[in-house]
Structure formats: structure tokens, C-alpha cells
Amino acid sequence: MHYNEAKEHTSGRLHELFADPYTAFDNDSHERRLHIRVMLYQLAVLPMQRGLLTLRVIHGWQNGGSEPGDLQYVEYPMNELADLQRVSAIFHTSTRQASPFPRTDDALLAAPLAQAMADAQVNGALLDHDTRNHPACWPEFEGGLALYTLFKMYHRLTYSEDDAYRSSQCHTSAGIREIHEFHLEDGEFAFLTPPERDFISEASVLVLHESQLEPFEKLLAESLPLFGPP
């Protein structure tokens, strides 16, 4: 197993701000609302102000399904709240009209998974049926642990999770990224952020399931006035 591809429960940017990020966002945390505001400023507002935040909207998995080829996505630049509001309106209209959601030509996980398996075979790996078809077996080939880590994040964002916060680190196509994953009563979302040395110059990604666009829009809209002018 290639453990250097991803690590769960790692220290990240929020560990520099909070004594214990894993409890900072719990409903019984004494200063929960303040912690959420600080987190949003660090992970959302600062990249937006620098023009370095991309919004990734995922959809396609439903009724317990989790086939890699069914997970669709679309990305938008997000430099201000109005960008999020426009995307939310697009998806709201699609839902109301029962029309297809916006999507890219490629499924989010299918292409990189196929490439990683092809590379593994070229390097002599023997991939049996379970390895090919069960995500928990992906870490058996190079590149698979990183994909499995992302798969689990997308799965939790689609079907929810009990833990309020998770911090991980993962190799992505853009390089090493910290994964900050939130499952709050205010909304469920994740940020993929560059490590500290690259945070001010490289792009971050906000990941939202389409059902969470409006909750996150409301949360951000309520928080922005507290931060003052950019």
C-alpha cells in the first residue's frame, strides 16, 4: 500500500488556529459559531479575495449508488458571493424544471481511476475483479489510495457523515492538498487547499454536493458582513 499518497486525520491549517479542530465545530462547542466564521475566512474568503477559489459541484450518486462512472461534476470560478449565487440559481432551475444538471464531459473519478489501473498493469500489477470493482481495494495499486481517499470524501458529502470535521492530506492532479471536510447542521462541504507554503499562490477547491449549494450560500452570506470590506 502506498501510504504516502494520502493520510487521514493529519494536522493542517486549522490546527494552527484551534486547539482541537475535531471538537471546534461540534454542536456543543462553546464558541461554535465563532469557529465557523474563522474557518470560512481562512478557507473560503482569503482564496476568493485572491482569485484562487474554484467551486466544484458534484452530483449523480443517489439511492445508495457509488459507481465511479456515475459521479458527475462541474467547476466554476468563485471570486465573490455572487458567483455562488449564480451557480445555485442554475441548479435550482434545473431541479424545478427536472432538466439535467450541468456537467463536464468526463466523470470525476472514472478517468483517473482507469488511468491508474492501466499504469499499474504496465508496471506488472495483477488486478483481480475485487481490486477493479471495490473501492476499498484500490489502495493495492499505485495511485489507488489517493483515489480511494477522494472517493470517501465525495461519498460522505453525498450521503452525509456523523463527524463534524475531518482533516486529511492527499495527492491530487494539482499536487498535495489538505482536505478539510465539514458535516455541520449548517451545511456539508469540503475544501481542498494547498499546503501552507503554497496557499497564497495556488488554487483551492470548494466541493459541494448540488443539494448543499443553497445551505452553503446562506452560511457564507451570513458570515461575509462580519469580515468587513476586502
Secondary structure as UniProt FT lines:
FT   HELIX           3..5
FT   STRAND          6..8
FT   HELIX           13..16
FT   HELIX           21..24
FT   TURN            27..28
FT   TURN            30..31
FT   HELIX           32..40
FT   HELIX           41..45
FT   HELIX           46..49
FT   TURN            50..51
FT   STRAND          53..59
FT   TURN            63..64
FT   HELIX           68..70
FT   STRAND          72..77
FT   HELIX           81..97
FT   TURN            108..109
FT   HELIX           110..122
FT   TURN            123..124
FT   HELIX           129..133
FT   HELIX           135..140
FT   TURN            142..143
FT   HELIX           144..159
FT   STRAND          165..172
FT   TURN            173..174
FT   STRAND          175..184
FT   TURN            185..186
FT   STRAND          187..193
FT   HELIX           196..198
FT   TURN            199..201
FT   STRAND          204..209
FT   HELIX           210..212
FT   HELIX           213..227
//
